[in-house]
Amino acid sequence: MAAAIGSAVGLGNIWRFAYVTGQNGGGSFLIAYVIAVAICGLPLLVWELSAGRRYRGGIVAALRTLHPRVALAGMAVAILGFVLLSYYLIITGWTLAYALYTPLGMATSFDRFGDS
């Protein structure tokens, strides 16, 4: 689940990182950003990897080992990860379509979904 959240946060940051950096002081913002990622992101990454190795499974198995009732939270986390990654599958499709059609000089529009 932490990987899915990291993907969601990471993609949003990549899309707007240059703009936010310019608006917030350039290099000084970059230093604060790296420190915040190290303080918040690194411990979560280590926790997720450690839990997977310790319990030899995913989030549901790890939380079920801790307490059976907590397994429902693990299932909710897995479902949320599925929903988030389904969204990013659509974005990946758009990206691949743009990457294919642009060099061929073909116009790409994704607003035809509702047309009959």
Secondary structure as the mmCIF struct_conf table of DSSP 4:
data_model
#
loop_
_struct_conf.conf_type_id
_struct_conf.id
_struct_conf.beg_label_comp_id
_struct_conf.beg_label_asym_id
_struct_conf.beg_label_seq_id
_struct_conf.end_label_comp_id
_struct_conf.end_label_asym_id
_struct_conf.end_label_seq_id
HELX_RH_AL_P HELX_RH_AL_P1 ALA A 2 GLN A 23
TURN_TY1_P TURN_TY1_P1 ASN A 24 GLY A 26
HELX_RH_AL_P HELX_RH_AL_P2 GLY A 27 TYR A 55
TURN_TY1_P TURN_TY1_P2 ARG A 56 ARG A 56
BEND BEND1 GLY A 57 GLY A 57
HELX_RH_AL_P HELX_RH_AL_P3 ILE A 59 LEU A 66
HELX_RH_3T_P HELX_RH_3T_P1 PRO A 68 VAL A 70
HELX_RH_AL_P HELX_RH_AL_P4 ALA A 71 TYR A 101
TURN_TY1_P TURN_TY1_P3 THR A 102 GLY A 105
TURN_TY1_P TURN_TY1_P4 ASP A 111 GLY A 114
#
